[in-house]
Amino acid sequence: MAYLLDGETEMTVSGEMFNLKTGEMFIMPVNESHALKAKKKYKMLLL
């Protein structure tokens, strides 16, 4: 699970793109490729 504490990022999981903003979270599926690209400076909690 990724929880965005501050800022904004673009997350790609299994070829599908998601925009995350402060306060949003994303549960990543097991054994799937992922990537992050900063749209603004961000802080993320990865659990």
PyMOL Python script that loads the backbone (N, CA, C, O; Angstrom):
from pymol import cmd

cmd.read_pdbstr("""\
ATOM      1  N   MET A   1       0.840  -1.164   0.000  1.00  0.00           N
ATOM      2  CA  MET A   1       0.000   0.000   0.000  1.00  0.00           C
ATOM      3  C   MET A   1       0.893   1.237   0.000  1.00  0.00           C
ATOM      4  O   MET A   1       1.891   1.293   0.718  1.00  0.00           O
ATOM      5  N   ALA A   2       0.534   2.201  -0.791  1.00  0.00           N
ATOM      6  CA  ALA A   2       1.237   3.478  -0.831  1.00  0.00           C
ATOM      7  C   ALA A   2       0.272   4.568  -0.391  1.00  0.00           C
ATOM      8  O   ALA A   2      -0.832   4.673  -0.925  1.00  0.00           O
ATOM      9  N   TYR A   3       0.683   5.389   0.587  1.00  0.00           N
ATOM     10  CA  TYR A   3      -0.136   6.490   1.083  1.00  0.00           C
ATOM     11  C   TYR A   3       0.627   7.782   0.849  1.00  0.00           C
ATOM     12  O   TYR A   3       1.751   7.936   1.326  1.00  0.00           O
ATOM     13  N   LEU A   4       0.029   8.705   0.124  1.00  0.00           N
ATOM     14  CA  LEU A   4       0.707   9.956  -0.199  1.00  0.00           C
ATOM     15  C   LEU A   4       0.490  10.969   0.916  1.00  0.00           C
ATOM     16  O   LEU A   4      -0.625  11.449   1.118  1.00  0.00           O
ATOM     17  N   LEU A   5       1.552  11.289   1.633  1.00  0.00           N
ATOM     18  CA  LEU A   5       1.483  12.214   2.765  1.00  0.00           C
ATOM     19  C   LEU A   5       1.429  13.665   2.307  1.00  0.00           C
ATOM     20  O   LEU A   5       0.788  14.499   2.948  1.00  0.00           O
ATOM     21  N   ASP A   6       2.105  13.971   1.192  1.00  0.00           N
ATOM     22  CA  ASP A   6       2.184  15.348   0.713  1.00  0.00           C
ATOM     23  C   ASP A   6       2.581  15.348  -0.746  1.00  0.00           C
ATOM     24  O   ASP A   6       3.373  14.507  -1.172  1.00  0.00           O
ATOM     25  N   GLY A   7       2.038  16.284  -1.525  1.00  0.00           N
ATOM     26  CA  GLY A   7       2.446  16.449  -2.914  1.00  0.00           C
ATOM     27  C   GLY A   7       1.577  15.709  -3.905  1.00  0.00           C
ATOM     28  O   GLY A   7       0.400  15.443  -3.660  1.00  0.00           O
ATOM     29  N   GLU A   8       2.193  15.380  -5.044  1.00  0.00           N
ATOM     30  CA  GLU A   8       1.454  14.749  -6.141  1.00  0.00           C
ATOM     31  C   GLU A   8       2.402  13.886  -6.957  1.00  0.00           C
ATOM     32  O   GLU A   8       3.522  14.300  -7.258  1.00  0.00           O
ATOM     33  N   THR A   9       1.956  12.686  -7.317  1.00  0.00           N
ATOM     34  CA  THR A   9       2.776  11.780  -8.123  1.00  0.00           C
ATOM     35  C   THR A   9       1.920  11.027  -9.122  1.00  0.00           C
ATOM     36  O   THR A   9       0.706  10.902  -8.959  1.00  0.00           O
ATOM     37  N   GLU A  10       2.564  10.536 -10.141  1.00  0.00           N
ATOM     38  CA  GLU A  10       1.918   9.712 -11.162  1.00  0.00           C
ATOM     39  C   GLU A  10       2.420   8.290 -10.948  1.00  0.00           C
ATOM     40  O   GLU A  10       3.622   8.034 -11.020  1.00  0.00           O
ATOM     41  N   MET A  11       1.506   7.371 -10.687  1.00  0.00           N
ATOM     42  CA  MET A  11       1.880   5.986 -10.438  1.00  0.00           C
ATOM     43  C   MET A  11       1.375   5.119 -11.592  1.00  0.00           C
ATOM     44  O   MET A  11       0.216   5.212 -11.995  1.00  0.00           O
ATOM     45  N   THR A  12       2.255   4.286 -12.107  1.00  0.00           N
ATOM     46  CA  THR A  12       1.877   3.345 -13.156  1.00  0.00           C
ATOM     47  C   THR A  12       1.995   1.941 -12.592  1.00  0.00           C
ATOM     48  O   THR A  12       3.051   1.543 -12.100  1.00  0.00           O
ATOM     49  N   VAL A  13       0.900   1.193 -12.668  1.00  0.00           N
ATOM     50  CA  VAL A  13       0.861  -0.184 -12.185  1.00  0.00           C
ATOM     51  C   VAL A  13       0.324  -1.052 -13.315  1.00  0.00           C
ATOM     52  O   VAL A  13      -0.787  -0.834 -13.801  1.00  0.00           O
ATOM     53  N   SER A  14       1.111  -2.029 -13.728  1.00  0.00           N
ATOM     54  CA  SER A  14       0.732  -2.943 -14.811  1.00  0.00           C
ATOM     55  C   SER A  14       0.299  -2.198 -16.067  1.00  0.00           C
ATOM     56  O   SER A  14      -0.637  -2.610 -16.752  1.00  0.00           O
ATOM     57  N   GLY A  15       0.989  -1.096 -16.362  1.00  0.00           N
ATOM     58  CA  GLY A  15       0.720  -0.331 -17.568  1.00  0.00           C
ATOM     59  C   GLY A  15      -0.428   0.657 -17.458  1.00  0.00           C
ATOM     60  O   GLY A  15      -0.682   1.396 -18.409  1.00  0.00           O
ATOM     61  N   GLU A  16      -1.135   0.697 -16.327  1.00  0.00           N
ATOM     62  CA  GLU A  16      -2.240   1.628 -16.128  1.00  0.00           C
ATOM     63  C   GLU A  16      -1.784   2.776 -15.233  1.00  0.00           C
ATOM     64  O   GLU A  16      -1.161   2.547 -14.196  1.00  0.00           O
ATOM     65  N   MET A  17      -2.095   4.013 -15.632  1.00  0.00           N
ATOM     66  CA  MET A  17      -1.610   5.184 -14.922  1.00  0.00           C
ATOM     67  C   MET A  17      -2.656   5.716 -13.938  1.00  0.00           C
ATOM     68  O   MET A  17      -3.851   5.749 -14.234  1.00  0.00           O
ATOM     69  N   PHE A  18      -2.174   6.136 -12.753  1.00  0.00           N
ATOM     70  CA  PHE A  18      -3.020   6.708 -11.710  1.00  0.00           C
ATOM     71  C   PHE A  18      -2.343   7.963 -11.183  1.00  0.00           C
ATOM     72  O   PHE A  18      -1.123   7.985 -11.017  1.00  0.00           O
ATOM     73  N   ASN A  19      -3.114   9.004 -10.919  1.00  0.00           N
ATOM     74  CA  ASN A  19      -2.590  10.228 -10.309  1.00  0.00           C
ATOM     75  C   ASN A  19      -2.959  10.221  -8.845  1.00  0.00           C
ATOM     76  O   ASN A  19      -4.133  10.097  -8.496  1.00  0.00           O
ATOM     77  N   LEU A  20      -1.969  10.354  -7.988  1.00  0.00           N
ATOM     78  CA  LEU A  20      -2.199  10.391  -6.551  1.00  0.00           C
ATOM     79  C   LEU A  20      -1.879  11.774  -6.012  1.00  0.00           C
ATOM     80  O   LEU A  20      -0.880  12.386  -6.389  1.00  0.00           O
ATOM     81  N   LYS A  21      -2.743  12.260  -5.121  1.00  0.00           N
ATOM     82  CA  LYS A  21      -2.556  13.558  -4.486  1.00  0.00           C
ATOM     83  C   LYS A  21      -2.544  13.366  -2.979  1.00  0.00           C
ATOM     84  O   LYS A  21      -2.881  12.289  -2.485  1.00  0.00           O
ATOM     85  N   THR A  22      -2.163  14.391  -2.255  1.00  0.00           N
ATOM     86  CA  THR A  22      -2.085  14.355  -0.795  1.00  0.00           C
ATOM     87  C   THR A  22      -3.328  13.702  -0.190  1.00  0.00           C
ATOM     88  O   THR A  22      -4.459  14.058  -0.519  1.00  0.00           O
ATOM     89  N   GLY A  23      -3.088  12.737   0.704  1.00  0.00           N
ATOM     90  CA  GLY A  23      -4.176  12.085   1.422  1.00  0.00           C
ATOM     91  C   GLY A  23      -4.753  10.856   0.735  1.00  0.00           C
ATOM     92  O   GLY A  23      -5.597  10.174   1.317  1.00  0.00           O
ATOM     93  N   GLU A  24      -4.325  10.558  -0.479  1.00  0.00           N
ATOM     94  CA  GLU A  24      -4.843   9.396  -1.197  1.00  0.00           C
ATOM     95  C   GLU A  24      -3.923   8.204  -0.998  1.00  0.00           C
ATOM     96  O   GLU A  24      -2.731   8.355  -0.733  1.00  0.00           O
ATOM     97  N   MET A  25      -4.507   7.003  -1.133  1.00  0.00           N
ATOM     98  CA  MET A  25      -3.697   5.793  -1.025  1.00  0.00           C
ATOM     99  C   MET A  25      -4.023   4.858  -2.167  1.00  0.00           C
ATOM    100  O   MET A  25      -5.068   4.961  -2.810  1.00  0.00           O
ATOM    101  N   PHE A  26      -3.100   3.941  -2.402  1.00  0.00           N
ATOM    102  CA  PHE A  26      -3.241   2.978  -3.493  1.00  0.00           C
ATOM    103  C   PHE A  26      -2.748   1.624  -2.993  1.00  0.00           C
ATOM    104  O   PHE A  26      -1.644   1.516  -2.460  1.00  0.00           O
ATOM    105  N   ILE A  27      -3.564   0.605  -3.165  1.00  0.00           N
ATOM    106  CA  ILE A  27      -3.151  -0.742  -2.794  1.00  0.00           C
ATOM    107  C   ILE A  27      -2.638  -1.420  -4.067  1.00  0.00           C
ATOM    108  O   ILE A  27      -3.389  -1.650  -5.014  1.00  0.00           O
ATOM    109  N   MET A  28      -1.344  -1.730  -4.064  1.00  0.00           N
ATOM    110  CA  MET A  28      -0.707  -2.309  -5.247  1.00  0.00           C
ATOM    111  C   MET A  28      -0.870  -3.829  -5.255  1.00  0.00           C
ATOM    112  O   MET A  28      -0.693  -4.479  -4.225  1.00  0.00           O
ATOM    113  N   PRO A  29      -1.206  -4.388  -6.409  1.00  0.00           N
ATOM    114  CA  PRO A  29      -1.344  -5.847  -6.498  1.00  0.00           C
ATOM    115  C   PRO A  29       0.024  -6.536  -6.385  1.00  0.00           C
ATOM    116  O   PRO A  29       1.052  -5.963  -6.745  1.00  0.00           O
ATOM    117  N   VAL A  30       0.013  -7.751  -5.889  1.00  0.00           N
ATOM    118  CA  VAL A  30       1.230  -8.540  -5.711  1.00  0.00           C
ATOM    119  C   VAL A  30       1.808  -8.939  -7.077  1.00  0.00           C
ATOM    120  O   VAL A  30       1.070  -9.257  -8.010  1.00  0.00           O
ATOM    121  N   ASN A  31       3.126  -8.916  -7.171  1.00  0.00           N
ATOM    122  CA  ASN A  31       3.864  -9.377  -8.359  1.00  0.00           C
ATOM    123  C   ASN A  31       3.510  -8.635  -9.644  1.00  0.00           C
ATOM    124  O   ASN A  31       3.575  -9.216 -10.727  1.00  0.00           O
ATOM    125  N   GLU A  32       3.141  -7.369  -9.542  1.00  0.00           N
ATOM    126  CA  GLU A  32       2.872  -6.543 -10.721  1.00  0.00           C
ATOM    127  C   GLU A  32       3.908  -5.428 -10.768  1.00  0.00           C
ATOM    128  O   GLU A  32       4.328  -4.921  -9.728  1.00  0.00           O
ATOM    129  N   SER A  33       4.315  -5.050 -11.964  1.00  0.00           N
ATOM    130  CA  SER A  33       5.313  -3.989 -12.108  1.00  0.00           C
ATOM    131  C   SER A  33       4.681  -2.635 -11.757  1.00  0.00           C
ATOM    132  O   SER A  33       3.486  -2.416 -11.958  1.00  0.00           O
ATOM    133  N   HIS A  34       5.521  -1.733 -11.226  1.00  0.00           N
ATOM    134  CA  HIS A  34       5.037  -0.402 -10.879  1.00  0.00           C
ATOM    135  C   HIS A  34       6.157   0.618 -11.038  1.00  0.00           C
ATOM    136  O   HIS A  34       7.341   0.281 -11.005  1.00  0.00           O
ATOM    137  N   ALA A  35       5.751   1.874 -11.210  1.00  0.00           N
ATOM    138  CA  ALA A  35       6.709   2.974 -11.345  1.00  0.00           C
ATOM    139  C   ALA A  35       6.059   4.241 -10.813  1.00  0.00           C
ATOM    140  O   ALA A  35       4.837   4.382 -10.826  1.00  0.00           O
ATOM    141  N   LEU A  36       6.896   5.162 -10.344  1.00  0.00           N
ATOM    142  CA  LEU A  36       6.417   6.444  -9.832  1.00  0.00           C
ATOM    143  C   LEU A  36       7.139   7.573 -10.550  1.00  0.00           C
ATOM    144  O   LEU A  36       8.331   7.475 -10.843  1.00  0.00           O
ATOM    145  N   LYS A  37       6.403   8.648 -10.830  1.00  0.00           N
ATOM    146  CA  LYS A  37       6.992   9.832 -11.447  1.00  0.00           C
ATOM    147  C   LYS A  37       6.443  11.044 -10.705  1.00  0.00           C
ATOM    148  O   LYS A  37       5.228  11.236 -10.640  1.00  0.00           O
ATOM    149  N   ALA A  38       7.324  11.854 -10.150  1.00  0.00           N
ATOM    150  CA  ALA A  38       6.910  13.024  -9.373  1.00  0.00           C
ATOM    151  C   ALA A  38       6.326  14.092 -10.283  1.00  0.00           C
ATOM    152  O   ALA A  38       6.972  14.513 -11.243  1.00  0.00           O
ATOM    153  N   LYS A  39       5.114  14.530  -9.990  1.00  0.00           N
ATOM    154  CA  LYS A  39       4.516  15.674 -10.680  1.00  0.00           C
ATOM    155  C   LYS A  39       4.861  16.940  -9.896  1.00  0.00           C
ATOM    156  O   LYS A  39       5.007  18.021 -10.467  1.00  0.00           O
ATOM    157  N   LYS A  40       4.987  16.784  -8.572  1.00  0.00           N
ATOM    158  CA  LYS A  40       5.455  17.809  -7.643  1.00  0.00           C
ATOM    159  C   LYS A  40       6.280  17.048  -6.610  1.00  0.00           C
ATOM    160  O   LYS A  40       6.242  15.818  -6.582  1.00  0.00           O
ATOM    161  N   LYS A  41       7.023  17.753  -5.764  1.00  0.00           N
ATOM    162  CA  LYS A  41       7.713  17.072  -4.677  1.00  0.00           C
ATOM    163  C   LYS A  41       6.670  16.342  -3.857  1.00  0.00           C
ATOM    164  O   LYS A  41       5.577  16.863  -3.632  1.00  0.00           O
ATOM    165  N   TYR A  42       7.001  15.130  -3.405  1.00  0.00           N
ATOM    166  CA  TYR A  42       6.030  14.385  -2.606  1.00  0.00           C
ATOM    167  C   TYR A  42       6.705  13.570  -1.522  1.00  0.00           C
ATOM    168  O   TYR A  42       7.895  13.261  -1.578  1.00  0.00           O
ATOM    169  N   LYS A  43       5.883  13.232  -0.525  1.00  0.00           N
ATOM    170  CA  LYS A  43       6.311  12.334   0.555  1.00  0.00           C
ATOM    171  C   LYS A  43       5.307  11.200   0.562  1.00  0.00           C
ATOM    172  O   LYS A  43       4.096  11.421   0.523  1.00  0.00           O
ATOM    173  N   MET A  44       5.831   9.964   0.613  1.00  0.00           N
ATOM    174  CA  MET A  44       4.970   8.797   0.533  1.00  0.00           C
ATOM    175  C   MET A  44       5.325   7.821   1.636  1.00  0.00           C
ATOM    176  O   MET A  44       6.494   7.638   1.975  1.00  0.00           O
ATOM    177  N   LEU A  45       4.297   7.197   2.190  1.00  0.00           N
ATOM    178  CA  LEU A  45       4.478   6.137   3.171  1.00  0.00           C
ATOM    179  C   LEU A  45       4.179   4.831   2.457  1.00  0.00           C
ATOM    180  O   LEU A  45       3.075   4.642   1.946  1.00  0.00           O
ATOM    181  N   LEU A  46       5.147   3.930   2.415  1.00  0.00           N
ATOM    182  CA  LEU A  46       4.989   2.666   1.722  1.00  0.00           C
ATOM    183  C   LEU A  46       4.914   1.559   2.773  1.00  0.00           C
ATOM    184  O   LEU A  46       5.849   1.350   3.546  1.00  0.00           O
ATOM    185  N   LEU A  47       3.800   0.868   2.783  1.00  0.00           N
ATOM    186  CA  LEU A  47       3.589  -0.209   3.756  1.00  0.00           C
ATOM    187  C   LEU A  47       3.501  -1.539   3.042  1.00  0.00           C
ATOM    188  O   LEU A  47       3.325  -2.575   3.685  1.00  0.00           O
TER     189      LEU A  47
END
""", "prot")
cmd.dss("prot")
cmd.show_as("cartoon", "prot")
cmd.util.cbc("prot")
cmd.orient("prot")
